[in-house]
């Protein structure tokens, strides 16, 4: 039988290492041995310190009131009303049911623009939607998000601080996310084994289960080197309207944290969707184990690769992107020297419409008139001092530039004096 509670008192201070430290919230001391913290108070303080400030979201009870904004009754004169009616086009006069159908095909950016068109569209959108919800947020805003349709959701903090202190639940399943168009789920959510935490995977699975897959247009998630994202690979073919995806690694530089990410994720996205922009950012890939990243798609137009400093040493890249026009690549080498001097060939044959590599316009290189293609010009002039100046981020280019850089005046004078002395000594 448990020991009966004999006495308790509230305390606001705790002795730590001989010094008194003020608690975030009052705690109870029971039987002089057990200290019980006010969990709800502590959670409230954590959320308060991490809450992201965001634009005020209007709560008008889910009704469309054309004359009531932020709870204040507006009195408009006849001139203003007539002027407003004259600026309204046929679009804003459509029935609400038709507007809802049209909104399903628009992006969040388009919806933000519609808010500025006229008062009717503004009130229609604000009464039904939350254009952008950033977590953590205030409890009042969270309650509004359970009723209105959230179109864009951003969470870039550790998900642990979003857990309910009693039930341990995350708030996502209570939000109205069915019509979500953009999702950004990031933050430090890795465990000590360099894999994504179970809490993160559970949150991602919950959100993607709630969301109507045909509405999702933009996605940004974290990725690791485990196979626990198989459920996401199974969902990918259903993302019919996905236009942009970003996969993020851990962005650690120490050798102990290098990894080989699960390339199957990005490969399945390219193979199964009509995505137009793909980004892999913040990876520090192990350079001691070779692997091949195969990029094949008939829709990708923009590619952003940040695979770490070691990727060019041991890894291979296969490219079949006929409509690719822009590549942004971070790393230690320029287009001429990247991937052991092989990247330029893979892009030339695998991406025939490529025009931009980082800030380099391949279709307008100086002296292009003398060559039939940028590849031919690059092979002829790429490894020269002039080209190296255009690629200062490349290790090989920097070494070449230092070797061929002109000496300054002082060095030239000393060299000439030494040469004259040596000449006189010989005479």
Secondary structure, 3 states (H helix, E strand, C coil): CCCCCCCEEEEEEEEECCEEEEEEEEEEEECCCEEEECHHHHHHHHHHHHCCCCCCCCCCCCCCCCCEECCEECCCCHHHHHHHHHHCCCHHHCCHHHHHHHHCCCCHHHHHHHHCCCHHHHHHHHHHEECCEEECCCHHHHHHHCCCEECEEEECCCHHHHCCCCCCCCHHHHCCCCCCCEEEECCCCECCCCCECHHHHHHHHHHHHHCCCCCCCEEEEECCCCCCCHHHHHHHCCCCCCCEEEEECCCCCCHHHCECCCHHHHHHHHHHCCCCEEEEECCCECCCCCCEEEEEECCCCEEEEECCCCHHHHCEEEEEECCCCEEEEECCCCCCCHHHHCHHHHHHHHCCCCCEECCEEHHHCCCHHHCCCHHHHHHHHCCCHHHHHCCCCCHHHHHHHHHHCCCCHHHHHHHHHHHHHHHHHHC
